[in-house]
Amino acid sequence: MPYVSILQIKTSRGAATLNYKMQEPFIKLSQFLKLNDLVQSGGEAKHLIQTGYVLVNDEVELRRGRKLYAGDRVTFAEHTYEVIADADR
């Protein structure tokens, strides 16, 4: 049986938590940006990541395929998002 978790994204905006049911214990950085409507396309995500506009755990991340796990923090456009795994749901 595949690992199933719910990744909750808590934002510094104080917005409602977003939940995604995943088949893996991670989400790729470019997918994360798209699912949260921070970018409109994969091409836009790729460009912003590769030009250094996205931070993961307070460090510039240039890999769009970077796997995000519970506890990782993504900073983009002056907002920080935290990935939280909730396996109990």
C-alpha positions as CSV (number, residue, x, y, z in Angstrom):
1,M,0.0,0.0,0.0
2,P,1.4,3.4,-0.9
3,Y,2.2,6.0,1.8
4,V,-0.6,8.4,2.1
5,S,-0.4,11.7,3.9
6,I,-2.1,15.0,4.0
7,L,0.2,18.0,3.6
8,Q,-1.2,21.0,5.3
9,I,0.2,24.4,4.2
10,K,0.2,27.0,7.0
11,T,0.9,30.5,5.6
12,S,2.2,33.7,7.2
13,R,-0.9,35.3,5.7
14,G,-3.0,33.7,8.4
15,A,-5.2,32.1,5.7
16,A,-7.1,28.9,6.1
17,T,-5.0,25.7,5.9
18,L,-4.9,24.0,2.5
19,N,-5.0,20.2,2.5
20,Y,-3.8,17.9,-0.2
21,K,-4.0,14.1,-0.2
22,M,-0.7,12.8,-1.5
23,Q,0.4,9.4,-2.7
24,E,4.0,10.1,-1.5
25,P,5.3,11.6,1.7
26,F,6.5,14.7,-0.2
27,I,5.5,17.3,-2.8
28,K,7.8,18.7,-5.4
29,L,8.6,22.4,-5.2
30,S,7.1,23.3,-8.6
31,Q,3.9,21.3,-7.7
32,F,3.7,23.1,-4.4
33,L,3.8,26.5,-6.1
34,K,1.2,25.5,-8.7
35,L,-1.2,23.9,-6.2
36,N,-1.1,27.0,-4.0
37,D,-1.9,29.3,-7.0
38,L,1.4,31.1,-6.4
39,V,2.2,30.7,-10.1
40,Q,0.0,30.1,-13.1
41,S,2.1,27.5,-14.9
42,G,5.0,25.0,-14.6
43,G,7.0,27.3,-16.8
44,E,6.5,30.2,-14.5
45,A,7.5,28.0,-11.5
46,K,10.6,26.8,-13.3
47,H,11.7,30.4,-14.1
48,L,11.1,31.8,-10.6
49,I,12.9,28.9,-9.0
50,Q,15.9,28.9,-11.3
51,T,16.3,32.6,-10.9
52,G,16.5,32.4,-7.1
53,Y,13.1,33.9,-6.1
54,V,12.1,30.9,-4.0
55,L,13.6,29.9,-0.6
56,V,13.4,26.5,1.1
57,N,14.3,26.5,4.8
58,D,15.7,30.0,4.4
59,E,18.1,29.1,1.6
60,V,17.8,29.8,-2.1
61,E,16.6,26.7,-3.9
62,L,17.3,26.4,-7.6
63,R,15.9,22.9,-8.2
64,R,12.2,22.8,-9.2
65,G,12.1,19.1,-8.4
66,R,13.2,19.6,-4.8
67,K,11.1,17.3,-2.6
68,L,9.4,19.1,0.3
69,Y,8.6,17.1,3.4
70,A,6.9,17.8,6.7
71,G,8.7,20.7,8.4
72,D,10.0,22.3,5.3
73,R,9.3,26.0,4.9
74,V,8.9,27.7,1.5
75,T,9.3,31.5,1.2
76,F,8.0,33.2,-1.9
77,A,6.8,36.8,-2.5
78,E,7.5,37.8,1.1
79,H,5.2,35.0,2.5
80,T,6.4,31.8,4.2
81,Y,4.5,28.5,3.9
82,E,5.1,25.4,6.1
83,V,4.5,21.8,5.1
84,I,2.9,19.7,7.8
85,A,2.2,16.0,7.4
86,D,-0.9,14.7,9.1
87,A,-1.1,10.9,8.7
88,D,-4.1,10.6,11.1
89,R,-6.6,11.9,8.5
